[in-house]
Amino acid sequence: MSKHKKRISTVNISTKKGDNGFSSLINGDSLPKYHIYFETLGTLDELNSWIGLVLVYIDDELKNEKKILIKIQNYLFKIGAELALAQSISFDNRLTKEIEGHNKRLQHNLGDYLSNGFFHPGGTELAAHLDIARTVCRRCERRLVLLKKENNFPNIILQFINRLSDYLFLLRCYVNQSEGYSEIKAK
């Protein structure tokens, strides 16, 4: 063993350029941190983080859902790069179609479960985390609609986020049903 340790270079994450309330997009444009670009990117990041928490609670019985959620996380990073004006990123609707297939399967498995009206958020711990991810996803969709006025990003992004919120809701219901949780109905 060598007496000299190999030095590992580290990346300094603090640029100190944002101290005055501005930040830059990937293309170099400097904008105030309250700009809709950063509000949308932050909400997208929050959504991805909530999905990360959901993944912590998913067990082997939902291994297919775990795989799709990891794909979703990767796609959310791709969307973030697109919104931050990275160099040309191509999108297709394969993952959106895959989510639509999962939505149909979950709805079929839920049967009459969804005909009970509106449910109180929560239930099992995993379902509660899915509810929060779903609401953040809906907020992300609203931010994207606002951002669309300034950035003509591909429509597939809005379609994907919309289908994703449906998926998160259906998965939440499926988790509660699978655990035998009796939903509390809104009155």
C-alpha positions as CSV (number, residue, x, y, z in Angstrom):
1,M,0.0,0.0,0.0
2,S,1.3,3.4,-1.0
3,K,2.0,6.0,1.7
4,H,0.4,8.6,-0.5
5,K,-3.4,8.6,-0.7
6,K,-5.0,9.4,-4.0
7,R,-6.7,12.7,-3.8
8,I,-10.3,12.8,-4.8
9,S,-11.4,16.1,-6.3
10,T,-14.6,17.5,-5.0
11,V,-17.1,19.7,-6.6
12,N,-17.9,23.0,-4.8
13,I,-21.7,23.3,-4.9
14,S,-21.6,26.9,-3.5
15,T,-20.9,29.4,-6.3
16,K,-22.0,32.3,-4.1
17,K,-23.5,33.9,-7.2
18,G,-27.0,33.6,-5.9
19,D,-26.4,35.8,-2.8
20,N,-28.1,38.8,-4.5
21,G,-31.3,37.0,-5.3
22,F,-30.4,35.9,-8.8
23,S,-29.6,32.6,-10.4
24,S,-28.8,31.3,-13.8
25,L,-30.4,28.8,-16.2
26,I,-28.2,26.3,-18.0
27,N,-28.0,28.6,-21.0
28,G,-26.5,31.4,-18.8
29,D,-29.5,33.6,-18.5
30,S,-29.6,35.3,-15.1
31,L,-33.0,35.7,-13.6
32,P,-34.4,36.6,-10.2
33,K,-34.9,33.6,-8.0
34,Y,-38.6,34.2,-7.7
35,H,-39.0,33.9,-11.5
36,I,-41.5,31.3,-12.8
37,Y,-38.6,29.3,-14.2
38,F,-37.1,28.7,-10.8
39,E,-40.5,28.2,-9.1
40,T,-41.3,25.5,-11.7
41,L,-37.9,23.9,-11.4
42,G,-38.1,23.9,-7.6
43,T,-41.6,22.3,-7.7
44,L,-40.3,19.7,-10.1
45,D,-37.4,19.0,-7.7
46,E,-39.8,18.8,-4.8
47,L,-42.0,16.3,-6.7
48,N,-38.9,14.2,-7.5
49,S,-38.0,14.2,-3.8
50,W,-41.4,13.1,-2.7
51,I,-41.3,10.3,-5.2
52,G,-37.9,9.4,-3.7
53,L,-39.6,9.2,-0.3
54,V,-42.3,7.0,-1.7
55,L,-39.7,4.7,-3.0
56,V,-38.3,4.2,0.5
57,Y,-41.7,2.8,1.6
58,I,-42.4,0.6,-1.4
59,D,-41.9,-3.1,-0.6
60,D,-41.3,-6.1,-2.9
61,E,-45.0,-6.6,-3.5
62,L,-45.0,-3.4,-5.5
63,K,-41.7,-4.0,-7.4
64,N,-43.3,-3.1,-10.8
65,E,-44.4,0.2,-9.3
66,K,-40.9,0.8,-8.0
67,K,-39.5,0.3,-11.5
68,I,-41.9,2.8,-13.0
69,L,-41.3,5.3,-10.3
70,I,-37.5,5.2,-10.9
71,K,-38.2,5.7,-14.6
72,I,-40.4,8.7,-13.7
73,Q,-37.6,10.2,-11.6
74,N,-35.2,10.0,-14.5
75,Y,-37.8,11.6,-16.8
76,L,-38.4,14.4,-14.3
77,F,-34.6,15.2,-14.4
78,K,-34.9,15.3,-18.2
79,I,-37.9,17.7,-17.9
80,G,-35.8,19.9,-15.6
81,A,-33.0,20.1,-18.1
82,E,-35.5,21.0,-20.8
83,L,-37.0,23.7,-18.7
84,A,-33.6,25.1,-17.6
85,L,-32.9,25.6,-21.4
86,A,-30.3,22.9,-21.8
87,Q,-29.2,22.0,-25.3
88,S,-31.7,20.2,-27.4
89,I,-33.4,17.4,-25.5
90,S,-35.8,15.1,-27.3
91,F,-39.0,13.8,-25.8
92,D,-41.4,11.1,-26.9
93,N,-44.6,9.8,-25.3
94,R,-43.4,6.2,-24.5
95,L,-43.3,6.8,-20.7
96,T,-46.6,8.7,-20.8
97,K,-48.2,5.7,-22.6
98,E,-46.7,3.4,-20.1
99,I,-48.2,5.4,-17.2
100,E,-51.5,5.3,-19.0
101,G,-51.3,1.5,-19.1
102,H,-50.5,1.4,-15.4
103,N,-53.4,3.7,-14.8
104,K,-55.8,1.4,-16.6
105,R,-54.5,-1.6,-14.8
106,L,-54.8,0.1,-11.4
107,Q,-58.3,1.3,-12.2
108,H,-59.3,-2.2,-13.2
109,N,-57.8,-3.7,-10.0
110,L,-59.6,-1.1,-7.9
111,G,-63.0,-2.0,-9.3
112,D,-65.8,-0.2,-7.4
113,Y,-63.3,1.2,-4.9
114,L,-63.2,4.6,-6.7
115,S,-67.0,4.9,-6.9
116,N,-67.2,6.0,-3.3
117,G,-66.6,9.7,-3.9
118,F,-63.9,11.8,-2.5
119,F,-61.5,10.4,0.2
120,H,-59.7,12.1,3.0
121,P,-56.0,12.2,2.1
122,G,-53.8,9.6,3.8
123,G,-54.6,6.2,5.1
124,T,-51.5,4.1,5.3
125,E,-48.1,5.7,5.6
126,L,-47.2,5.0,2.0
127,A,-50.6,6.2,0.7
128,A,-50.1,9.5,2.7
129,H,-46.8,10.0,1.0
130,L,-48.3,9.3,-2.4
131,D,-51.1,11.9,-1.6
132,I,-48.4,14.6,-1.0
133,A,-46.5,13.6,-4.1
134,R,-49.8,13.9,-6.1
135,T,-50.6,17.3,-4.7
136,V,-47.1,18.5,-5.5
137,C,-47.5,17.0,-9.0
138,R,-50.7,19.1,-9.5
139,R,-48.9,22.2,-8.3
140,C,-46.1,21.4,-10.7
141,E,-48.6,21.2,-13.5
142,R,-50.0,24.6,-12.6
143,R,-46.5,26.1,-12.6
144,L,-45.8,24.5,-16.0
145,V,-48.9,26.1,-17.5
146,L,-47.6,29.5,-16.4
147,L,-44.1,28.8,-17.6
148,K,-45.6,27.7,-21.0
149,K,-46.3,31.4,-21.7
150,E,-42.6,32.2,-21.7
151,N,-41.0,28.9,-22.8
152,N,-42.6,26.9,-25.6
153,F,-41.5,23.5,-24.3
154,P,-43.0,20.3,-25.8
155,N,-46.7,19.6,-24.9
156,I,-45.7,16.1,-24.0
157,I,-44.3,17.5,-20.7
158,L,-47.7,18.7,-19.6
159,Q,-49.4,15.5,-20.7
160,F,-46.8,13.5,-18.8
161,I,-47.3,15.5,-15.6
162,N,-51.1,15.2,-15.9
163,R,-51.0,11.5,-16.3
164,L,-48.4,11.2,-13.5
165,S,-50.8,12.9,-11.0
166,D,-53.5,10.4,-12.0
167,Y,-51.1,7.6,-11.5
168,L,-50.0,8.8,-8.1
169,F,-53.7,9.0,-7.0
170,L,-54.6,5.6,-8.3
171,L,-51.5,4.0,-6.7
172,R,-52.4,5.7,-3.4
173,C,-55.9,4.1,-3.6
174,Y,-54.5,0.7,-4.6
175,V,-52.0,0.8,-1.6
176,N,-54.9,1.6,0.8
177,Q,-57.1,-1.1,-0.7
178,S,-54.3,-3.7,-0.6
179,E,-53.7,-2.9,3.1
180,G,-57.4,-3.2,3.9
181,Y,-57.6,0.5,4.9
182,S,-61.2,1.8,5.2
183,E,-61.2,5.1,3.5
184,I,-62.8,8.1,5.2
185,K,-65.2,9.7,2.8
186,A,-65.6,13.4,2.5
187,K,-69.0,14.6,3.7
